[in-house]
Amino acid sequence: MTKVRITQIKSTIGASLKQERNLLALGIKKRGQSKEVNLTPQIEGIIRKVSHLVKIEKI
């Protein structure tokens, strides 16, 4: 599986509750925080929903 680093670059202020919960599901709580995860179809779906709030880098 491919590993990716997800970094939150924008605040969740003004974002919907679902988007905030999607970031929490990824393990990201604060702006600037990063998390390395395996890229699965479920994770890809979550990233797609919050793509305007995060930056993705392949590792």
C-alpha positions as CSV (number, residue, x, y, z in Angstrom):
1,M,0.0,0.0,0.0
2,T,1.0,3.5,-0.6
3,K,1.7,5.7,2.4
4,V,0.7,9.4,2.3
5,R,1.3,12.3,4.7
6,I,-1.8,14.4,5.2
7,T,-1.3,17.9,6.6
8,Q,-4.1,20.3,7.6
9,I,-3.4,23.7,6.0
10,K,-6.7,25.5,6.6
11,S,-8.9,26.0,9.7
12,T,-12.1,24.1,10.2
13,I,-13.9,27.3,11.2
14,G,-16.8,27.6,8.9
15,A,-16.5,24.0,7.7
16,S,-19.4,21.7,8.1
17,L,-19.6,19.3,11.0
18,K,-19.1,16.3,8.7
19,Q,-15.8,17.8,7.4
20,E,-14.6,18.4,11.0
21,R,-15.4,14.8,11.8
22,N,-13.7,13.5,8.7
23,L,-10.5,15.3,9.8
24,L,-10.8,13.7,13.3
25,A,-11.3,10.3,11.6
26,L,-7.9,10.9,9.9
27,G,-6.4,11.7,13.3
28,I,-5.9,15.4,12.6
29,K,-7.0,17.9,15.3
30,K,-5.2,21.1,14.7
31,R,-4.1,23.3,11.7
32,G,-0.5,22.3,10.7
33,Q,-0.7,18.8,12.2
34,S,0.4,15.9,10.0
35,K,-0.4,12.3,9.9
36,E,1.0,9.4,7.9
37,V,-1.6,6.8,6.7
38,N,-1.9,4.0,4.3
39,L,-3.8,5.0,1.2
40,T,-7.0,2.8,1.1
41,P,-10.2,3.5,-0.8
42,Q,-11.8,4.6,2.5
43,I,-9.0,7.1,3.2
44,E,-9.2,8.4,-0.4
45,G,-12.9,9.1,0.0
46,I,-12.3,11.0,3.3
47,I,-9.5,13.0,1.6
48,R,-11.7,13.9,-1.3
49,K,-14.3,15.3,1.1
50,V,-11.8,17.6,2.8
51,S,-9.3,18.2,0.0
52,H,-9.7,22.0,0.3
53,L,-8.5,21.8,4.0
54,V,-5.5,19.5,3.6
55,K,-2.3,18.9,1.7
56,I,-1.3,15.4,0.6
57,E,2.3,14.2,0.0
58,K,3.2,10.7,-1.2
59,I,6.0,9.1,0.9
